[in-house]
Structures are given as structure tokens and as C-alpha cells.
Amino acid sequence: MLNHSFYQRLYTNTTQRKSHLCIGLDPDLSQIPYHFSQDLKGLHDFLVEVIETTSALCIAYKPNLAFFEALGIDGLRLLESIRKRIPTETPVIIDGKRGDIGNTSAMQAKYIFDYFGADATTLNPLMGLDSLAPFFRYKDKYNFVLTLTSNPGAHDFEKQTLDNKQPLYLYILDQCDSWHNAYGNVGCVVGATQQEFTEIRKHNTNLIFLIPGIGAQGGEYHDAVRVGKNQDGLALVNISRSILYGSTERDFATQMRQKIQSYLDQER
């Protein structure tokens, strides 16, 4: 997989920065430090400072599309502007959780990959391969398929047992492995808060995992890295709120840097 540009950049960043950290960009006006103006300009300035503070410490960024969409057209323009501020060597995963009938998915992929220039995205697999294939066909892009998510609602579907006695999340994992073999650009979203996390990694040591659930949701960074790495030593451990909104004071960037360093020190 090292011949894929997204995978290669992650490998290089992980090796050089001694980090598995993916920073989620979830802009929320109600939580930004008080000295930023409470409008889109303030949100823009805040996110720019976040990127400038953290770009040498993380291996990827994950803007959550819903947080920008909630701000309307200007929110999407904000995402467009912020995307351009992220250094080219650091991949951008636009978290959209897309997946629809084929012609609709083709437009979704065009929006995320062509318009915003995302390096990767997240996908919901429940409508099957024809809803995902338009994304997979972007061979220079990467896709993370929801497999076992970090939220309590994972019990409603993902943990249900199929007729063959296999839980749905393992069936999805096996499908992802098959799709990756066919397309070469498929990974999985696996929540660190789930007790099955270790089982899933043992079941497949090849695919790269995008791992939510750290920080505000209670997962531990050290455990996510230790358990979640694939055979090449790669994992994308995503942290959003506990990094972005750890302080509302003027020295928030210093405190953010210290918080990140406390995570990275766990890898040494």
C-alpha cells in the first residue's frame, strides 16, 4: 500500500513526526476562545491558528462537513478557505459519511474530491458496493468505511449477529478488505471506545483504521495507537474537541500544543 500517495504521506508523517494523531476540525462558535469575534471571521482566524499551531505535530486533519454545512453557504466557503491553509504534505479527510445510489454518490464524490480537493473521506456502507464504488474509482483518493463506530448506537445495527453467527461489523470489515484488494484505497472507521476494538484489529492487520472516540468520548490515545496500528505501523487516531476546545483563554494555542505533546509523549 506504500505506493498510494495518501498512504505514503501518512507513513512519512508518522515516521518523521513520531505521531499517529489526526486532528478533527469541528468549528463551533459557542466554544472558541473569547478573544475571537463571534462570527465567521473569528471562526476562520481560530481555525487558522489551530492549523499553524498543530501542523508539525499531527499526520492528518479531518474537517467534519456537518459543522461547516450548519453555517450555510458561508460555512462551506470557510471550509474551502481552511482547506487551502493546510500544508500539502498533510492529508485532509473530509468527514462526510456519504453513500447513496450510484449516480448520487458520483456527485457526492465529485463534491468532496474534485471541488474541495479532499485526500480522503468517510463512507456509510449500508447501501452496498454500488453506493461506494464512485468513491473507490478515485484511485488517488482514500476512503474510510464505517465499520464499528464509537457511539452507543453501534449496538443497534453494527453489533447485531448475522445468520452465520458473525457480527455485522466483522462482515463489513471483510467486505472492506475485499474492496481494498479490488481498488487499493479502502480503510475502516473503528471506534476506540468499543470493547471489540482489539478483536477487530486482530481480525485484519492490513487495513488502516481511522479511530474516533479519544478524549471527550473516553478512549485512551496510547491504547488506540498500541492496538490500532496496522502491519505498517499506521493508524489515524482522531481527536477533535479535547484539542480544539481545551481552553478559552488567550494562551489557548500554548495549552493546545501542550495537550498534543502529552498525547505524543505516550508513544515514546
C-alpha positions as CSV (number, residue, x, y, z in Angstrom):
1,M,0.0,0.0,0.0
2,L,3.0,2.3,0.3
3,N,2.7,3.1,-3.4
4,H,-0.6,5.0,-2.8
5,S,0.1,8.7,-2.3
6,F,-2.3,9.1,0.7
7,Y,-0.8,6.1,2.4
8,Q,2.7,7.2,1.7
9,R,2.2,10.7,3.1
10,L,0.7,9.1,6.3
11,Y,3.7,6.8,6.6
12,T,6.2,9.7,6.0
13,N,4.4,11.9,8.5
14,T,4.2,9.2,11.1
15,T,7.9,8.3,10.8
16,Q,9.1,11.9,10.8
17,R,6.7,13.4,13.4
18,K,6.5,10.4,15.7
19,S,2.8,10.8,15.7
20,H,-0.5,9.0,14.9
21,L,-2.6,12.0,15.6
22,C,-5.4,13.1,13.2
23,I,-7.0,16.4,14.3
24,G,-10.7,16.8,13.8
25,L,-11.7,20.3,12.7
26,D,-15.2,20.7,14.2
27,P,-15.9,24.5,14.2
28,D,-18.3,25.6,17.0
29,L,-18.7,29.3,17.6
30,S,-20.0,28.6,21.1
31,Q,-16.7,27.1,22.2
32,I,-13.9,29.2,20.6
33,P,-11.7,31.3,22.9
34,Y,-13.4,34.6,24.0
35,H,-10.9,36.9,22.2
36,F,-12.0,35.8,18.7
37,S,-15.0,37.6,17.3
38,Q,-18.2,35.5,17.5
39,D,-18.7,35.3,13.7
40,L,-17.3,33.6,10.7
41,K,-14.2,35.7,10.6
42,G,-13.5,34.8,14.2
43,L,-14.0,31.1,13.4
44,H,-11.7,31.4,10.4
45,D,-9.0,33.1,12.5
46,F,-9.4,30.4,15.2
47,L,-9.0,27.6,12.7
48,V,-6.1,29.1,11.0
49,E,-4.3,29.4,14.4
50,V,-5.2,25.8,15.2
51,I,-3.6,24.7,11.9
52,E,-0.5,26.9,12.4
53,T,-0.1,25.5,15.9
54,T,-0.6,21.8,15.2
55,S,0.6,21.2,11.6
56,A,4.0,19.9,12.7
57,L,2.5,17.6,15.3
58,C,-0.3,15.7,13.5
59,I,-0.3,13.4,10.5
60,A,-3.7,14.4,9.0
61,Y,-6.7,16.7,9.5
62,K,-10.3,15.7,9.5
63,P,-12.8,18.5,8.9
64,N,-16.3,17.4,9.8
65,L,-18.5,18.6,6.9
66,A,-21.7,18.9,9.1
67,F,-20.1,21.6,11.2
68,F,-19.4,23.7,8.2
69,E,-22.7,22.9,6.5
70,A,-24.6,24.1,9.6
71,L,-23.2,27.6,8.9
72,G,-24.8,27.7,5.5
73,I,-23.1,28.8,2.3
74,D,-20.6,30.9,4.1
75,G,-19.7,27.9,6.2
76,L,-18.8,26.0,3.0
77,R,-16.7,28.9,1.9
78,L,-15.0,28.8,5.3
79,L,-14.1,25.1,4.6
80,E,-12.8,26.0,1.2
81,S,-10.6,28.7,2.7
82,I,-9.4,26.5,5.6
83,R,-8.6,23.6,3.2
84,K,-6.1,25.9,1.4
85,R,-4.3,26.6,4.7
86,I,-3.4,23.0,5.4
87,P,0.1,22.1,4.2
88,T,0.1,19.9,1.1
89,E,2.2,17.2,2.9
90,T,-0.6,16.8,5.5
91,P,-3.6,14.8,4.1
92,V,-7.1,16.1,4.6
93,I,-10.0,13.7,5.3
94,I,-13.4,15.4,4.8
95,D,-15.7,13.5,7.1
96,G,-19.0,13.4,5.2
97,K,-20.2,9.8,5.8
98,R,-21.6,9.7,2.3
99,G,-23.0,6.7,0.3
100,D,-26.2,6.7,-1.8
101,I,-27.4,5.2,-5.1
102,G,-24.7,5.3,-7.8
103,N,-25.4,8.5,-9.7
104,T,-25.9,10.4,-6.4
105,S,-22.7,9.0,-5.0
106,A,-20.9,10.1,-8.1
107,M,-22.0,13.7,-7.4
108,Q,-21.1,13.4,-3.7
109,A,-17.6,12.1,-4.7
110,K,-17.2,15.0,-7.2
111,Y,-18.1,17.5,-4.5
112,I,-15.7,16.1,-1.9
113,F,-12.8,15.1,-4.1
114,D,-12.9,17.5,-7.0
115,Y,-14.4,20.7,-5.5
116,F,-12.9,20.6,-2.0
117,G,-9.8,18.6,-3.0
118,A,-10.1,16.2,-0.1
119,D,-7.5,13.4,0.0
120,A,-9.9,11.0,1.7
121,T,-13.5,10.8,3.0
122,T,-15.7,8.6,5.2
123,L,-18.5,6.4,3.8
124,N,-21.6,4.6,5.1
125,P,-21.7,1.1,3.6
126,L,-25.3,0.1,4.3
127,M,-26.4,0.7,0.7
128,G,-23.8,-1.6,-0.6
129,L,-20.9,-1.5,-3.1
130,D,-22.7,0.4,-5.9
131,S,-23.1,3.3,-3.5
132,L,-19.4,3.3,-2.7
133,A,-17.8,2.4,-6.0
134,P,-18.0,6.0,-7.3
135,F,-15.7,7.0,-4.5
136,F,-13.4,4.0,-4.8
137,R,-12.9,4.8,-8.5
138,Y,-10.9,7.9,-7.5
139,K,-7.8,5.8,-7.3
140,D,-5.6,8.6,-5.9
141,K,-8.0,9.2,-3.0
142,Y,-8.7,7.1,0.1
143,N,-12.0,6.0,1.7
144,F,-12.8,5.1,5.3
145,V,-15.9,2.9,5.6
146,L,-17.9,2.9,8.9
147,T,-17.3,-0.5,10.4
148,L,-17.8,-0.2,14.2
149,T,-18.4,3.3,15.3
150,S,-17.7,4.9,18.7
151,N,-21.3,5.9,19.5
152,P,-23.7,3.9,21.7
153,G,-26.0,3.4,18.7
154,A,-23.4,0.9,17.3
155,H,-25.4,-1.7,19.2
156,D,-28.5,-1.1,17.1
157,F,-27.0,-2.4,13.8
158,E,-23.3,-2.8,13.7
159,K,-23.1,-5.3,16.6
160,Q,-26.1,-7.4,15.6
161,T,-25.3,-11.0,14.7
162,L,-26.0,-12.3,11.2
163,D,-27.3,-15.8,10.4
164,N,-23.8,-17.1,10.0
165,K,-23.1,-16.1,13.7
166,Q,-20.8,-13.3,12.6
167,P,-21.4,-9.8,13.9
168,L,-22.2,-7.2,11.2
169,Y,-19.1,-5.2,11.9
170,L,-16.8,-8.2,11.1
171,Y,-18.8,-8.8,7.9
172,I,-18.3,-5.1,6.9
173,L,-14.6,-5.5,7.8
174,D,-14.2,-8.5,5.5
175,Q,-16.0,-6.6,2.7
176,C,-13.7,-3.7,3.2
177,D,-10.7,-6.0,2.8
178,S,-12.2,-7.4,-0.4
179,W,-12.9,-3.9,-1.7
180,H,-9.4,-2.8,-0.9
181,N,-7.9,-5.7,-2.8
182,A,-10.0,-4.6,-5.8
183,Y,-9.5,-0.8,-5.6
184,G,-6.5,-0.3,-3.4
185,N,-7.8,2.7,-1.4
186,V,-10.1,1.4,1.4
187,G,-9.8,1.7,5.2
188,C,-12.2,1.4,8.1
189,V,-13.6,3.6,10.8
190,V,-13.3,1.7,14.1
191,G,-14.1,3.3,17.5
192,A,-11.6,3.1,20.3
193,T,-14.4,3.1,22.8
194,Q,-15.7,-0.3,21.8
195,Q,-14.6,-3.5,23.6
196,E,-14.3,-5.3,20.3
197,F,-11.5,-2.9,19.1
198,T,-8.7,-5.4,19.8
199,E,-10.7,-8.3,18.2
200,I,-11.2,-6.2,15.0
201,R,-7.5,-5.3,14.7
202,K,-6.5,-9.0,15.1
203,H,-9.1,-10.0,12.5
204,N,-7.4,-7.8,10.0
205,T,-3.9,-6.5,10.3
206,N,-3.7,-4.9,6.8
207,L,-6.3,-2.1,6.6
208,I,-5.6,1.3,8.0
209,F,-8.1,2.3,10.7
210,L,-9.5,5.8,11.3
211,I,-10.1,5.7,15.1
212,P,-12.5,8.1,16.8
213,G,-13.6,8.1,20.4
214,I,-10.4,9.5,22.0
215,G,-10.6,12.4,24.6
216,A,-14.1,13.7,25.1
217,Q,-15.6,10.3,24.3
218,G,-13.4,8.5,26.9
219,G,-11.0,6.5,24.7
220,E,-7.2,6.5,25.5
221,Y,-4.7,7.7,22.9
222,H,-2.0,5.2,24.0
223,D,-4.3,2.2,23.7
224,A,-5.6,3.3,20.3
225,V,-2.1,3.6,18.9
226,R,-0.8,0.4,20.5
227,V,-3.8,-1.7,19.4
228,G,-4.9,0.1,16.3
229,K,-1.7,0.2,14.2
230,N,-1.7,-2.0,11.1
231,Q,1.2,-4.1,9.9
232,D,3.0,-1.0,8.6
233,G,2.6,0.8,11.9
234,L,-0.1,3.2,10.7
235,A,-3.3,4.4,12.5
236,L,-5.2,7.6,12.3
237,V,-6.2,8.4,15.9
238,N,-8.7,11.2,15.6
239,I,-9.1,13.8,18.4
240,S,-11.3,16.8,18.0
241,R,-13.0,18.5,21.0
242,S,-10.4,17.9,23.7
243,I,-7.7,19.5,21.5
244,L,-9.7,22.3,19.9
245,Y,-11.6,23.5,22.9
246,G,-9.3,22.6,25.8
247,S,-9.0,26.3,26.7
248,T,-11.0,29.5,26.1
249,E,-8.1,31.8,27.2
250,R,-5.7,33.9,25.1
251,D,-3.0,31.3,25.5
252,F,-5.2,28.5,24.1
253,A,-2.6,27.7,21.4
254,T,0.1,27.1,24.0
255,Q,-2.2,24.9,26.0
256,M,-3.3,23.1,22.8
257,R,0.4,22.4,22.0
258,Q,1.0,21.1,25.5
259,K,-2.1,18.8,25.3
260,I,-1.0,17.4,22.0
261,Q,2.5,16.8,23.3
262,S,1.1,14.9,26.3
263,Y,-0.5,12.6,23.8
264,L,2.6,12.2,21.7
265,D,4.7,11.5,24.8
266,Q,2.6,8.4,25.3
267,E,4.1,7.0,22.1
268,R,7.7,7.1,23.4
